Amino acid sequence: MGVTTPEYPAQKILNGIKFELFSNDEIRRIDMATRDVLETYGVQVSDAEGREIFKKAGCPVDEKTWMVKIPGYVLDRALATVPKKFYLYGRDESRTFTQEWMGKVHYTCFGTGIQVCDYKGHGKYETRDSNEEDLANIARLCDWCDGLSYFSLPVSARNWAGKGAEDVHECLTSMMNTTMHFHHIDPVAGNVEYYRDMVLAYYHGNEEEARAKPIMSMLVCPTSPLELSFNASQCIIKGARYGIPVNVLSMAMAGGSSSVYLAGTLVTHNAEVLSGIVLSQLACPGAKVWYGSSTTTFDLKRGTAPVGSPELGLISASVAKLGQYYKCPVFTAGM
């Protein structure tokens, strides 16, 4: 008798086309290499509260170097509590959708840009810093698009830079101008309480409803190679405690902040994302979290991180498979 494999929902849409990069043995080898990195070398956690949470869970912590080693049993226990499915709520009920392991593919805009181009006539453009008005206009435009499921911060409100809490204005402006779920790409740890208060205000102060039906989420990036910064750690911890879904998204650059070999970059990427996911589950078991990626290569000639390169597509397909292996909802760039 043949072995029955689970059906991918996309198979019906793509008429059976499926892109398989790894055999089960190969993906287990990447997993084993990642576990070796986490347990033998660890990740640097630059946040005292984060280190304390890891320590209480049984992770060896070096307070001089801030290195935290994550044993396999801690990783497995955390992965067991990651929700395989959760809802991202829009201000309009019809814009609510499911984020699910092995589920339907959804699309969002992405950023965050700091400049925009004003059209001045045929072939003529003027480049300037983006502002709050640009953000509002893009939010309304994306709200009109049927192909997008949720709204990710596309540009910065640079008119607030140095004058006020730029990230808080970006959050408020976005939520005021879209009926979709809002995904904050540039959250600031010290202001997460303000984001939470906006969601709370939307639900008229009903904290239980605000936690159960979040209309916003956050994206945070580990710092490659192998660091959870203070900002990333605190956003992960507060998001878990306030019921705000968190996208732990590595942006490792092959040849820059990680191995020039893509296989080595996958291990670095995997260790960074898993460390953030573990922290979220230790802070609050069952916290809503993504396995995220915008990992790409580093262009050694131009000193850039090309997000339109074939390697990014290959890496995104690879890490998507890893996220599926760990039974997590997945967010990848570029595919």
C-alpha positions as CSV (number, residue, x, y, z in Angstrom):
1,M,0.0,0.0,0.0
2,G,1.2,3.5,-0.8
3,V,1.9,6.1,1.9
4,T,-0.9,8.8,2.1
5,T,0.5,12.3,2.2
6,P,-1.5,15.3,3.5
7,E,-3.1,17.4,0.7
8,Y,-2.0,21.0,0.4
9,P,-5.0,23.3,0.0
10,A,-3.1,25.1,-2.8
11,Q,-3.0,21.9,-4.9
12,K,-6.6,22.3,-6.0
13,I,-5.9,25.9,-7.1
14,L,-2.6,25.1,-8.9
15,N,-3.9,21.9,-10.5
16,G,-1.6,19.7,-8.5
17,I,1.6,21.7,-8.9
18,K,3.8,21.4,-5.9
19,F,7.3,22.6,-5.3
20,E,9.2,20.3,-2.8
21,L,12.7,21.4,-1.9
22,F,13.5,18.9,0.8
23,S,13.0,15.3,1.6
24,N,11.9,14.5,5.2
25,D,15.5,13.4,5.9
26,E,17.0,16.6,4.6
27,I,14.7,18.8,6.6
28,R,15.4,16.8,9.8
29,R,19.2,17.4,9.1
30,I,18.5,21.2,9.1
31,D,16.5,20.8,12.3
32,M,19.3,18.8,14.0
33,A,21.9,21.4,12.9
34,T,19.7,24.2,14.3
35,R,19.2,22.4,17.6
36,D,22.9,22.0,17.9
37,V,23.4,25.8,17.4
38,L,20.7,26.6,20.0
39,E,21.9,24.1,22.6
40,T,25.7,24.3,22.1
41,Y,26.2,28.0,21.3
42,G,22.9,29.7,21.9
43,V,21.6,33.2,21.0
44,Q,22.4,36.5,22.6
45,V,19.4,38.0,24.4
46,S,20.0,41.7,25.1
47,D,17.0,42.0,27.4
48,A,17.3,41.2,31.1
49,E,13.6,40.2,31.4
50,G,13.9,37.9,28.4
51,R,17.0,36.2,29.9
52,E,15.1,35.7,33.1
53,I,12.2,34.1,31.3
54,F,14.6,31.7,29.5
55,K,16.4,31.0,32.8
56,K,13.2,30.0,34.6
57,A,12.4,27.6,31.8
58,G,15.7,25.7,32.4
59,C,17.9,27.4,29.8
60,P,21.6,28.0,30.7
61,V,22.2,31.8,30.8
62,D,25.6,33.6,30.8
63,E,25.0,37.0,32.3
64,K,28.4,38.3,31.2
65,T,27.9,37.6,27.5
66,W,24.0,37.5,27.6
67,M,24.2,34.2,25.7
68,V,21.2,31.9,26.3
69,K,21.4,28.2,25.4
70,I,18.0,26.6,24.5
71,P,17.9,22.8,25.2
72,G,15.8,20.6,22.8
73,Y,13.2,19.8,25.4
74,V,12.5,23.6,26.0
75,L,12.2,24.0,22.2
76,D,9.8,21.1,21.8
77,R,7.7,22.2,24.8
78,A,7.3,25.7,23.3
79,L,6.5,24.4,19.8
80,A,3.8,22.2,21.3
81,T,1.9,25.3,22.5
82,V,2.1,27.4,19.3
83,P,-1.4,27.8,17.8
84,K,-1.7,26.1,14.4
85,K,-4.6,28.5,13.6
86,F,-5.7,31.9,14.7
87,Y,-7.8,34.8,13.3
88,L,-6.6,38.2,12.3
89,Y,-9.5,40.6,12.8
90,G,-10.4,43.5,10.6
91,R,-12.4,46.6,11.7
92,D,-14.9,45.4,9.1
93,E,-16.0,41.9,10.0
94,S,-15.8,40.8,6.4
95,R,-12.0,41.5,6.4
96,T,-11.3,39.0,9.2
97,F,-9.4,35.9,8.0
98,T,-7.6,32.8,9.2
99,Q,-3.9,32.5,9.6
100,E,-3.3,28.8,9.5
101,W,-0.6,26.2,9.3
102,M,-0.8,24.5,5.9
103,G,-3.8,26.8,5.2
104,K,-4.8,29.2,2.5
105,V,-2.1,31.6,1.1
106,H,-2.9,35.3,1.9
107,Y,-1.2,38.4,0.6
108,T,-0.2,41.7,2.1
109,C,1.6,44.9,1.1
110,F,5.1,45.2,2.6
111,G,7.6,47.9,3.6
112,T,8.6,49.9,5.3
113,G,9.7,52.6,2.9
114,I,11.0,56.0,4.0
115,Q,10.5,57.8,0.7
116,V,7.9,58.2,-2.0
117,C,7.9,59.5,-5.6
118,D,5.6,62.3,-6.7
119,Y,4.6,62.1,-10.4
120,K,5.4,65.4,-12.1
121,G,4.6,64.5,-15.7
122,H,5.7,62.0,-18.3
123,G,8.9,60.4,-17.1
124,K,9.3,63.0,-14.4
125,Y,9.3,62.2,-10.6
126,E,10.3,63.9,-7.5
127,T,11.5,61.8,-4.5
128,R,10.8,63.0,-1.0
129,D,10.4,61.7,2.5
130,S,7.1,59.9,3.1
131,N,4.6,61.4,5.6
132,E,1.4,60.6,7.5
133,E,-0.7,61.7,4.6
134,D,1.0,59.3,2.2
135,L,0.4,56.5,4.7
136,A,-3.3,57.3,4.9
137,N,-3.6,57.4,1.1
138,I,-1.8,54.1,0.7
139,A,-4.0,52.5,3.4
140,R,-7.2,53.6,1.6
141,L,-5.8,52.4,-1.7
142,C,-4.9,49.0,-0.2
143,D,-8.3,48.8,1.5
144,W,-9.9,48.9,-2.0
145,C,-7.7,46.0,-3.3
146,D,-9.5,42.7,-3.2
147,G,-6.2,40.8,-3.5
148,L,-4.9,41.9,-0.1
149,S,-6.0,40.2,3.1
150,Y,-4.4,42.6,5.6
151,F,-2.5,45.9,5.7
152,S,1.2,46.0,6.6
153,L,2.9,49.3,7.3
154,P,4.2,50.4,3.8
155,V,5.8,53.8,4.5
156,S,7.0,55.7,7.5
157,A,5.3,58.9,8.8
158,R,8.6,60.8,8.6
159,N,7.0,64.1,9.4
160,W,6.8,62.8,13.0
161,A,10.4,61.8,13.2
162,G,12.1,63.5,16.1
163,K,8.8,65.3,17.0
164,G,6.7,62.6,18.6
165,A,6.1,58.9,18.8
166,E,6.4,58.2,15.0
167,D,5.4,54.5,15.4
168,V,2.3,55.4,17.4
169,H,1.1,57.8,14.8
170,E,1.7,55.2,12.1
171,C,-0.4,52.7,14.0
172,L,-3.3,55.1,14.6
173,T,-3.2,56.5,11.0
174,S,-3.2,52.9,9.5
175,M,-6.1,51.7,11.6
176,M,-8.1,54.8,10.9
177,N,-7.7,54.4,7.1
178,T,-8.2,50.7,6.5
179,T,-10.9,48.3,7.5
180,M,-8.4,45.4,7.2
181,H,-6.2,44.0,10.0
182,F,-3.2,46.1,10.5
183,H,0.3,44.6,10.7
184,H,2.8,47.0,12.3
185,I,6.3,46.4,10.8
186,D,8.1,48.9,13.0
187,P,6.9,48.5,16.5
188,V,8.8,50.1,19.4
189,A,8.9,48.1,22.6
190,G,8.3,51.2,24.9
191,N,5.1,52.0,23.0
192,V,3.4,48.6,22.7
193,E,1.1,49.7,25.6
194,Y,-0.2,52.5,23.3
195,Y,-1.0,50.0,20.5
196,R,-2.8,47.9,23.1
197,D,-4.8,50.9,24.3
198,M,-5.9,51.7,20.7
199,V,-7.3,48.1,20.3
200,L,-8.8,48.4,23.8
201,A,-10.5,51.7,22.8
202,Y,-11.9,50.1,19.6
203,Y,-13.6,47.5,21.8
204,H,-14.9,50.1,24.2
205,G,-12.6,49.1,27.0
206,N,-13.5,45.4,26.9
207,E,-10.1,43.8,27.6
208,E,-11.3,40.2,27.1
209,E,-12.7,41.0,23.6
210,A,-9.5,43.0,22.7
211,R,-7.3,40.0,23.6
212,A,-9.5,37.5,21.8
213,K,-10.1,39.6,18.6
214,P,-6.9,41.7,17.9
215,I,-7.3,44.1,15.0
216,M,-3.5,44.6,14.8
217,S,-0.4,42.6,15.0
218,M,3.4,43.2,15.1
219,L,6.5,42.2,13.1
220,V,9.8,42.0,14.9
221,C,13.2,41.0,13.6
222,P,16.0,39.2,15.4
223,T,19.4,40.8,14.7
224,S,21.6,38.5,12.6
225,P,23.6,36.7,13.5
226,L,21.8,35.1,16.5
227,E,20.6,38.0,18.6
228,L,17.3,38.9,20.2
229,S,17.6,42.6,20.8
230,F,16.0,44.4,23.7
231,N,13.3,45.8,21.3
232,A,12.6,42.4,19.7
233,S,12.5,40.6,23.0
234,Q,10.2,43.1,24.7
235,C,7.8,43.3,21.7
236,I,7.6,39.5,21.7
237,I,6.9,39.4,25.5
238,K,4.4,42.2,25.5
239,G,2.6,40.9,22.4
240,A,2.2,37.5,24.0
241,R,0.9,39.0,27.2
242,Y,-1.5,41.4,25.5
243,G,-2.8,39.0,23.0
244,I,-1.2,40.8,20.0
245,P,0.0,38.3,17.4
246,V,3.7,38.6,16.7
247,N,5.6,37.8,13.5
248,V,9.1,36.7,14.3
249,L,10.8,37.4,11.1
250,S,14.5,36.9,10.4
251,M,16.3,39.1,7.8
252,A,19.6,37.2,7.7
253,M,21.8,38.1,4.7
254,A,23.8,35.3,3.1
255,G,27.4,36.5,2.8
256,G,26.8,39.4,5.1
257,S,25.2,38.6,8.5
258,S,25.1,34.8,7.9
259,S,27.0,32.1,6.0
260,V,27.6,32.7,2.3
261,Y,26.2,29.2,1.7
262,L,22.4,29.1,1.6
263,A,22.3,25.9,3.7
264,G,24.2,27.7,6.5
265,T,22.0,30.7,6.2
266,L,18.9,28.5,6.7
267,V,20.3,27.2,10.0
268,T,21.1,30.7,11.2
269,H,17.6,31.9,10.1
270,N,15.9,28.9,11.7
271,A,17.7,29.4,15.0
272,E,16.8,33.1,15.2
273,V,13.1,32.6,14.5
274,L,12.8,29.6,16.8
275,S,14.4,31.4,19.7
276,G,11.8,34.2,19.3
277,I,9.0,31.7,19.1
278,V,10.2,30.0,22.2
279,L,10.4,33.3,24.1
280,S,6.8,34.1,23.1
281,Q,5.5,30.7,24.3
282,L,7.5,30.9,27.6
283,A,6.0,34.4,28.2
284,C,2.5,33.2,27.5
285,P,1.9,29.6,26.3
286,G,-0.5,29.6,23.3
287,A,0.5,33.1,22.2
288,K,-0.3,33.8,18.5
289,V,2.9,33.8,16.5
290,W,4.2,33.5,12.9
291,Y,7.3,31.8,11.6
292,G,8.6,34.7,9.4
293,S,11.2,35.4,6.8
294,S,12.6,38.2,4.7
295,T,16.0,36.5,4.6
296,T,17.9,37.0,1.3
297,T,21.5,37.3,0.0
298,F,23.9,40.1,0.5
299,D,25.1,41.7,-2.8
300,L,28.9,41.9,-2.1
301,K,29.5,44.2,-5.1
302,R,26.8,46.8,-4.4
303,G,26.5,46.4,-0.6
304,T,22.7,45.8,-0.8
305,A,20.2,43.2,0.2
306,P,18.4,42.4,-3.0
307,V,14.8,41.3,-2.4
308,G,14.1,40.6,-6.1
309,S,16.8,38.0,-6.4
310,P,16.2,34.4,-7.3
311,E,17.9,33.4,-4.1
312,L,15.3,35.2,-2.0
313,G,12.6,33.1,-3.7
314,L,14.6,30.0,-3.1
315,I,15.2,30.9,0.6
316,S,11.5,31.8,1.1
317,A,10.4,28.5,-0.3
318,S,12.9,26.7,2.0
319,V,11.9,28.5,5.2
320,A,8.3,28.1,4.4
321,K,8.9,24.3,4.4
322,L,10.7,24.7,7.8
323,G,7.8,26.6,9.2
324,Q,5.4,23.9,8.0
325,Y,7.7,21.3,9.6
326,Y,7.4,23.0,13.0
327,K,3.6,23.3,12.4
328,C,3.6,27.1,12.6
329,P,1.7,29.6,10.5
330,V,4.2,31.0,8.0
331,F,5.0,34.5,6.6
332,T,7.6,34.8,3.8
333,A,8.7,37.6,1.5
334,G,8.7,37.6,-2.3
335,M,7.0,34.4,-3.3
